[in-house]
Amino acid sequence: MLNTMEIDGFQAVIKYDPEIDMFRGEFIGLNGGADFYARDVKGLKKEGSLSLKVFLEMCEEDGVSPRRDYSGRFNVRVPPHLHAEITRAADSEGKSLNQWIVDTLDQAVHT
């Protein structure tokens, strides 16, 4: 995935902030916010590790799981013409609409 960094087993999105001339990292998939700033990759890894450590300690103190739970369900609204096209694509591959979408999303995030 573009602009991501793994730090201690957790993923963070990295963006450049021109206003402060630094990179900003923000961990994703957490039950709260944990961000960090640095001017280079080495600094991002160091600051990210420190930020994550503080976040994990707070979660432990509060008895909260650090990772966000996902149900595996979400609603997607699409225009009717796209709904029809997706349904035709799924039918042409002999798949249910749900399975076609799962396969397509899986391929998109692993490419």
Secondary structure in CASP SS format (residue, H / E / C, confidence):
PFRMAT SS
TARGET T0000
AUTHOR 0000-0000-0000
METHOD secondary structure of the structure
MODEL  1
M C 1.00
L C 1.00
N C 1.00
T E 1.00
M E 1.00
E E 1.00
I E 1.00
D C 1.00
G C 1.00
F E 1.00
Q E 1.00
A E 1.00
V E 1.00
I E 1.00
K E 1.00
Y E 1.00
D E 1.00
P C 1.00
E C 1.00
I C 1.00
D C 1.00
M E 1.00
F E 1.00
R E 1.00
G E 1.00
E E 1.00
F E 1.00
I C 1.00
G C 1.00
L E 1.00
N C 1.00
G C 1.00
G C 1.00
A C 1.00
D E 1.00
F E 1.00
Y E 1.00
A E 1.00
R C 1.00
D C 1.00
V H 1.00
K H 1.00
G H 1.00
L H 1.00
K H 1.00
K H 1.00
E H 1.00
G H 1.00
S H 1.00
L H 1.00
S H 1.00
L H 1.00
K H 1.00
V H 1.00
F H 1.00
L H 1.00
E H 1.00
M H 1.00
C H 1.00
E H 1.00
E H 1.00
D H 1.00
G C 1.00
V C 1.00
S C 1.00
P C 1.00
R E 1.00
R C 1.00
D C 1.00
Y C 1.00
S C 1.00
G C 1.00
R C 1.00
F C 1.00
N C 1.00
V C 1.00
R C 1.00
V C 1.00
P C 1.00
P H 1.00
H H 1.00
L H 1.00
H H 1.00
A H 1.00
E H 1.00
I H 1.00
T H 1.00
R H 1.00
A H 1.00
A H 1.00
D H 1.00
S H 1.00
E C 1.00
G C 1.00
K C 1.00
S C 1.00
L H 1.00
N H 1.00
Q H 1.00
W H 1.00
I H 1.00
V H 1.00
D H 1.00
T H 1.00
L H 1.00
D H 1.00
Q H 1.00
A H 1.00
V H 1.00
H C 1.00
T C 1.00
END
